[in-house]
Amino acid sequence: MMKTNFKFKLALLALLLSLSYSCENEELEVPLETIEINTNDFLLAIDEVKQIVVNASPGNATQNVSWSSSDENVAQIQFNENGRVAGVKGLSLGSATLTAKSNNGTVMKSINVQVIVKVEKIELVEEPINDPSKTKYNVVFTPADATFQTVVWSSSDSSVISVSSNGEVTAISPGVAVITATSEEGAKTASVELNASGNPTILGLQYCSISGTGGYNADTITTTGADVNLNYSGSQPAGNYELSTEKLVVATDTQFSMGLTQSNNWSKSKVWIDWNGDKDFEDAGELVAEFGLDSQLNNGPFNGSITVPSSAALGVTRMRVQTLDAWVNYGLCGDVANQTTKDFEVEILGVSYCAITGTGGYNADTVVTTGANSNLNYSGSQPAGNYEFFTAETLEVTTGSSFTLDISQSNNWSKTKVWIDWNGDGDFEDADELVAEFGLDNQLNDGPFSGTVSIPNSATKGNTRMRVQTLDAWVTHGLCGAVDNQTTKDFKVTIL
């Protein structure tokens, strides 16, 4: 009887313990009512991982959350033990739906993910338009296969320069504005600062116009010692303004001399050069010469020396020569009485090459290249002083490439040698800078001649020069100074 009672008591105790445990579990488990996710639909790159956090309601909910991806080949998702933190990784291009739900499936939340090729950067490439007030910019995406290639355009000041939805830019009024493209995916930006000037307004800076009155004129303007000199003479221009077709070519850190004669002695003359290329003559050091004194007669002729600063901007700029009444003040823009202004283009080079002159009837009648990025097609007669710097065309080449050079001479008692200043140091004396020899010494050489010129990989990129010298086949060459029995012609070269 006692044994039976003991078994009954054990069974009763087990039942009580079981009921107690069950009640405790029911008291500890708090079901989920809602699930909120800390992100909306989003974009993901291949191999990119994004964290997702679940905010469960109520805050003391004990039910776990589980995650699933509608396409594990596109986006794979993993999550911690209670599912409150998950990480999704992009595996391949495409779309997938990510779903979070409670253990019993009664509460559910989904978001969409698209795996794409993301934009890393964008750049602007100009596509010029044949209208000085307009230009267009195209957007280049990196990587080139970025999934979304759309941008939003903006201008920092649309009253100065406007931009359309396809990147077309229009000058509205003088000033400066920044044009920006922003990629819609990734918010990558690319910008360009543009100037607008003039009336009517155009894109870019331009020199102000000027006109004048009265009988004032610089009859002659000449230079010596430059790479290419001026030898100008001209009468009073219409409207008292002229832009000459002659070009002055100089190099930084050099000096040249200028001579000027005036049409009368009640004038004075002033000369400016826009050294920094900002399209005005107002900066320090840009008034380079003053010929004649204020408030007196000035007979002339005049001469002066001009130094090209080392800081001068390389490229094409402008020189302005103004001859005016010695009893009045100058003015550089607009309608200015009692003056005449003449402008000249000035090309500023980075290095200076030695001057050379020659004698005799020797000439390279044609200098033609093929196979370069941009070729020469020169033909010309004997130049004055047996020297010419031909600047109307530029030979453009790339390191490691080659081009063909063809030359014809004016007579068969000549030979021709060609140098290129590969390292851009202003001479032709370095190894391998003698690139071609056409014709032999001490004999007649009929021509025409042709040869291949290879551009060394070590050539210095930028602007340099090619020198072509045609000389008596019975004499030796000379590259500087007064050299008899030869003609030398220089050509502009750009190495890419």
C-alpha positions in Angstrom: 0.0 0.0 0.0 2.9 2.4 0.9 4.6 1.6 -2.4 1.5 2.5 -4.4 1.1 5.8 -2.6 4.8 6.7 -3.4 4.3 6.1 -7.1 1.2 8.3 -7.0 3.0 11.1 -5.3 5.8 11.0 -7.9 3.3 11.1 -10.8 1.5 14.0 -9.2 4.8 15.9 -8.6 5.8 15.4 -12.3 2.5 16.7 -13.4 2.8 19.8 -11.2 6.3 20.4 -12.5 5.2 20.1 -16.1 2.3 22.5 -15.6 4.6 24.9 -13.8 7.1 24.8 -16.7 4.4 25.2 -19.3 3.0 28.3 -17.5 6.4 29.8 -17.2 7.0 29.4 -21.0 3.6 31.0 -21.7 4.5 33.9 -19.5 8.0 34.4 -21.2 7.0 34.3 -24.9 5.7 37.6 -26.2 4.4 37.4 -29.8 5.3 39.9 -32.6 2.7 42.3 -33.7 4.6 44.3 -36.4 7.9 44.3 -38.1 9.7 47.4 -39.3 12.9 47.4 -41.4 15.5 50.3 -41.4 15.6 50.5 -45.2 13.4 50.7 -48.2 14.0 49.1 -51.6 17.7 49.5 -52.4 20.4 48.9 -55.0 23.4 46.7 -54.4 26.6 45.9 -56.3 28.0 42.5 -56.9 30.0 41.4 -53.7 28.6 44.4 -51.8 27.1 43.6 -48.4 24.4 45.7 -46.8 23.2 45.4 -43.2 19.5 45.3 -42.4 18.1 45.9 -38.9 14.6 44.8 -37.8 12.6 46.9 -35.3 10.1 44.6 -33.7 6.9 45.7 -32.0 6.2 45.4 -29.1 9.7 46.1 -27.8 9.6 43.1 -25.5 8.5 40.7 -28.2 10.2 37.4 -27.8 9.3 35.7 -31.1 12.2 35.3 -33.6 12.3 36.6 -37.1 13.5 34.6 -40.1 14.6 35.9 -43.5 14.4 34.6 -47.0 15.4 35.7 -50.5 13.3 35.1 -53.6 16.5 34.4 -55.6 19.5 33.3 -53.7 21.6 33.4 -56.9 21.0 37.2 -57.1 21.0 38.2 -53.4 21.9 36.0 -50.5 20.8 36.9 -47.0 22.0 35.7 -43.6 20.8 36.7 -40.1 21.6 36.4 -36.4 19.8 34.0 -34.0 16.7 36.1 -33.3 16.7 37.6 -36.9 16.8 41.2 -35.7 20.1 41.8 -37.7 20.6 40.5 -41.3 23.2 41.0 -44.0 22.5 40.7 -47.7 25.2 40.2 -50.3 24.9 40.8 -54.1 25.9 37.8 -56.1 24.8 38.5 -59.7 22.8 41.1 -61.7 19.1 41.0 -61.2 16.3 41.5 -58.7 15.2 39.7 -55.6 12.6 40.2 -52.8 13.8 39.9 -49.2 11.1 38.8 -46.7 11.2 38.9 -42.9 8.5 37.0 -41.0 7.7 35.8 -37.5 8.2 32.2 -36.6 4.5 31.5 -36.8 4.3 33.4 -40.1 1.6 35.8 -39.0 3.7 38.9 -39.3 5.6 39.6 -42.5 7.6 42.5 -44.2 9.2 42.5 -47.6 11.6 44.8 -49.5 13.1 44.6 -53.0 16.8 44.6 -53.9 18.3 45.1 -57.3 21.9 44.0 -57.9 23.5 46.4 -60.5 26.9 47.7 -61.8 27.2 50.9 -59.7 28.7 54.2 -61.0 32.2 54.8 -59.6 32.8 58.2 -61.2 31.7 60.4 -64.1 33.6 62.8 -66.3 32.6 65.6 -68.7 33.8 65.6 -72.4 33.1 68.7 -74.4 31.4 68.4 -77.8 31.9 71.8 -79.4 29.0 73.5 -81.2 29.5 75.9 -84.1 28.1 78.8 -82.1 30.3 80.9 -79.9 27.6 81.2 -77.3 27.0 77.5 -76.9 28.8 74.2 -76.3 27.7 70.7 -75.2 29.1 68.3 -72.6 28.7 64.5 -72.8 29.1 62.4 -69.7 31.5 59.5 -69.6 30.7 56.9 -66.9 33.1 54.6 -65.1 32.7 51.7 -65.4 31.4 52.0 -68.9 28.8 49.3 -68.3 27.2 51.1 -65.3 23.6 50.0 -65.1 22.1 53.4 -64.7 23.6 56.2 -66.8 21.4 59.2 -66.2 22.4 62.6 -64.7 20.9 65.8 -63.5 22.4 69.0 -64.8 22.7 72.3 -62.8 24.3 75.7 -63.1 25.6 77.7 -60.1 24.2 80.8 -61.8 21.8 80.2 -64.6 21.5 83.9 -65.2 25.1 83.8 -66.5 25.3 80.3 -68.1 22.4 77.9 -68.4 22.5 74.2 -69.1 19.8 72.0 -70.6 18.8 68.5 -69.6 21.0 67.0 -72.4 24.1 69.0 -71.3 23.9 71.9 -73.8 25.4 75.0 -72.3 24.4 78.6 -73.3 26.0 81.9 -72.3 23.4 84.3 -71.1 25.3 87.3 -69.6 29.0 88.1 -68.7 30.3 86.3 -65.6 31.4 83.0 -64.3 29.3 79.9 -63.5 30.0 76.2 -62.6 28.1 73.6 -64.6 27.7 70.3 -62.7 26.4 66.9 -63.7 25.2 64.6 -60.9 24.5 60.9 -61.5 21.1 59.8 -60.4 22.6 56.5 -59.1 25.4 57.1 -56.7 25.3 61.0 -56.8 28.7 61.1 -58.4 29.5 64.6 -59.7 31.6 66.3 -62.4 31.9 70.0 -62.9 33.4 72.6 -65.2 33.9 76.3 -64.5 33.0 78.4 -67.5 33.3 82.1 -68.3 30.9 84.2 -70.4 31.9 87.6 -71.7 31.1 90.2 -74.4 28.1 91.8 -75.9 26.6 89.7 -77.5 27.7 87.3 -74.9 29.8 84.3 -75.8 31.3 81.4 -73.9 34.9 82.0 -72.7 36.9 85.2 -72.2 37.4 87.6 -75.0 39.3 90.8 -75.4 37.3 93.9 -75.1 36.6 95.8 -78.3 37.9 99.3 -78.7 37.5 102.1 -81.3 38.9 105.6 -81.5 39.0 108.9 -83.3 41.7 111.3 -84.5 44.8 111.0 -86.7 47.0 108.9 -84.5 48.8 105.8 -85.9 51.7 103.5 -85.3 53.1 103.4 -88.8 55.6 100.6 -88.2 56.0 98.1 -85.4 59.0 95.7 -85.6 60.7 93.3 -83.3 64.1 91.6 -83.2 65.4 88.7 -81.1 62.1 86.8 -80.9 61.6 83.3 -82.2 59.3 84.8 -84.9 59.5 88.6 -85.3 57.0 91.3 -86.4 57.7 93.5 -89.4 54.5 95.5 -89.5 53.7 98.6 -91.4 50.2 100.0 -91.8 48.1 103.1 -92.2 45.2 104.4 -90.2 42.7 101.6 -89.9 38.9 102.0 -90.2 37.4 102.8 -86.8 40.9 103.4 -85.4 41.3 99.7 -84.6 43.1 96.7 -86.3 43.9 93.1 -85.4 47.0 92.3 -87.4 47.5 89.0 -89.2 51.2 89.0 -88.1 52.2 86.9 -85.1 55.0 87.4 -82.6 56.5 84.2 -81.2 58.6 84.4 -78.0 59.8 82.1 -75.3 59.7 82.5 -71.5 62.7 84.0 -69.8 64.0 85.7 -73.0 64.2 89.2 -74.2 63.3 90.8 -77.5 63.6 94.4 -78.8 60.7 96.5 -80.3 60.9 99.4 -82.6 58.0 101.8 -83.3 57.3 104.9 -85.4 54.3 107.2 -85.0 52.5 109.1 -87.7 53.0 112.4 -85.9 55.0 113.9 -83.0 52.1 115.0 -80.8 51.5 111.3 -80.0 52.8 108.8 -77.5 52.5 105.0 -77.6 51.9 102.3 -75.0 52.3 98.6 -75.4 50.7 95.8 -73.3 51.1 92.0 -73.5 48.5 89.8 -71.7 51.1 87.5 -70.1 48.7 85.4 -68.1 46.2 84.9 -71.0 43.2 86.1 -69.0 42.0 88.3 -71.9 42.8 91.7 -70.4 45.8 93.9 -70.0 45.2 95.0 -66.4 47.6 92.7 -64.5 50.9 93.7 -63.0 53.7 93.8 -65.5 51.5 93.7 -68.6 52.3 97.3 -69.5 55.6 96.4 -71.2 56.6 99.6 -73.0 55.9 103.3 -73.1 57.2 105.3 -76.1 57.1 109.1 -75.7 56.3 111.2 -72.6 53.0 112.8 -71.5 52.2 116.4 -72.4 55.0 117.0 -74.9 56.0 116.4 -78.5 57.7 113.0 -79.1 59.5 112.7 -82.4 60.7 109.1 -82.4 61.4 106.6 -83.8 61.4 104.6 -80.5 63.1 101.4 -79.4 62.8 99.4 -76.2 63.6 96.0 -74.7 60.9 93.6 -73.5 61.5 90.7 -71.1 59.2 87.6 -71.3 58.5 86.5 -67.7 59.1 82.9 -66.7 55.5 82.9 -65.3 54.0 83.8 -68.7 51.2 81.4 -69.7 52.2 79.1 -72.6 50.0 79.4 -75.7 48.5 82.1 -77.8 47.8 85.5 -76.2 47.7 89.1 -77.4 49.7 92.3 -77.6 47.9 95.7 -77.7 49.7 98.7 -79.1 47.9 102.1 -78.6 49.1 105.4 -80.1 47.3 108.4 -78.6 47.4 112.1 -78.0 50.3 112.8 -75.6 48.0 115.2 -73.7 45.3 112.6 -72.9 45.0 109.4 -70.8 44.7 106.0 -72.4 41.7 103.8 -72.4 41.7 100.1 -73.3 38.0 99.3 -74.0 35.1 100.9 -75.7 35.0 104.2 -77.6 38.2 106.0 -76.7 38.8 109.4 -78.4 42.2 110.6 -79.8 43.8 107.1 -80.2 44.3 104.2 -82.5 44.8 100.6 -81.2 46.5 97.7 -83.0 46.5 94.2 -81.6 48.9 91.3 -82.5 48.7 87.7 -81.6 51.6 86.5 -79.4 52.6 82.8 -79.0 54.5 82.1 -75.9 56.8 79.0 -75.9 58.2 77.2 -73.0 61.8 77.2 -74.3 63.8 79.3 -76.7 65.7 77.9 -79.7 68.8 79.6 -81.0 68.3 81.9 -83.9 69.8 81.0 -87.3 70.2 82.8 -90.6 71.7 81.7 -93.9 72.7 82.5 -97.5 72.4 80.9 -100.9 69.7 79.3 -103.0 68.9 76.2 -100.8 65.3 75.4 -99.9 63.1 72.5 -98.7 60.2 73.2 -101.1 57.9 70.6 -99.4 57.9 69.0 -96.0 55.0 66.4 -95.7 54.3 63.8 -93.1 51.9 60.9 -93.0 51.0 58.4 -90.3 51.1 60.9 -87.4 48.2 62.0 -85.2 48.2 65.3 -87.0 50.4 65.8 -90.1 52.3 68.5 -91.9 51.6 69.5 -95.5 54.0 72.3 -96.0 55.2 73.9 -99.2 57.1 77.2 -99.3 59.6 79.1 -101.2 62.9 80.6 -100.0 62.2 82.6 -96.9 63.7 86.0 -96.1 67.0 85.6 -94.2 66.9 81.9 -95.1 65.0 81.0 -92.0 61.3 80.4 -91.3 59.3 79.2 -88.3 56.2 77.6 -89.8 53.4 77.8 -87.2 50.2 77.3 -89.3 50.3 73.5 -88.8 51.5 71.3 -85.9 53.0 67.8 -86.2 51.3 65.8 -83.5 52.8 62.4 -82.5 52.6 59.8 -79.8 55.5 58.2 -78.0 56.4 54.7 -79.2 54.8 55.4 -82.7 56.3 56.4 -86.0 55.5 58.6 -89.0 56.7 59.0 -92.6 58.6 62.2 -93.6 58.8 63.2 -97.3 61.0 66.2 -98.4 61.7 67.7 -101.8 64.6 70.1 -102.3 64.8 73.1 -104.7 68.0 71.8 -106.4 70.1 68.7 -106.5 73.4 70.1 -105.2 71.7 70.1 -101.7 71.3 67.7 -98.9 68.8 68.0 -96.0 69.1 67.1 -92.3 66.2 66.9 -89.8 66.3 67.1 -86.0 63.6 66.8 -83.4 64.1 68.1 -79.9 62.8 65.0 -78.1 63.5 66.2 -74.6 62.2 69.7 -75.2 65.3 71.4 -73.8 65.6 74.0 -76.5 68.4 72.5 -78.6 69.0 69.6 -81.1 72.3 68.4 -79.7 71.1 65.4 -77.6 71.5 61.7 -78.7 69.0 60.5 -81.3 67.7 64.1 -82.0 69.2 63.9 -85.6 66.3 61.9 -87.0 66.8 61.9 -90.8 69.5 62.7 -93.4 68.4 63.0 -97.0 71.1 63.0 -99.6 74.8 62.2 -99.3 77.8 64.5 -98.8 79.9 65.7 -101.7 77.5 64.6 -104.5 74.4 65.6 -106.3 71.2 64.4 -104.7 68.1 64.4 -106.9 65.3 63.4 -104.5 62.5 63.5 -103.6 63.3 61.8 -100.3 61.3 59.7 -97.9 62.1 58.2 -94.5 60.5 56.8 -91.3 60.9 58.7 -88.0 60.3 56.8 -84.7 59.2 58.6 -81.6 61.2 57.3 -78.6 59.2 56.1 -75.6 61.3 58.4 -73.5 60.4 61.6 -75.5 59.1 64.4 -73.2 55.4 65.0 -73.7 54.3 68.5 -74.7 55.3 71.0 -77.3 58.7 70.9 -78.9 60.2 71.7 -82.3 61.5 70.0 -85.5 64.3 71.7 -87.5 64.8 71.0 -91.2 68.0 72.3 -92.7 68.7 72.2 -96.5 72.3 73.0 -97.3 75.1 72.7 -99.8 76.1 69.0 -100.0 79.7 70.0 -99.9 79.6 71.9 -96.6 78.8 70.9 -93.0 75.7 72.0 -91.1 75.5 74.6 -88.4 72.5 74.9 -86.1 72.8 78.5 -84.7 73.9 81.9 -85.8 74.8 83.0 -89.3 75.4 79.9 -91.3 76.2 80.2 -95.0 74.9 78.0 -97.8 71.8 76.8 -96.1 68.1 77.5 -95.3 66.5 76.3 -92.1 62.8 75.8 -91.4 61.4 75.0 -88.0 58.0 73.3 -87.3 55.9 72.9 -84.2 55.7 69.4 -82.8 53.4 68.2 -80.0 54.3 64.9 -78.3 51.4 63.0 -76.7 
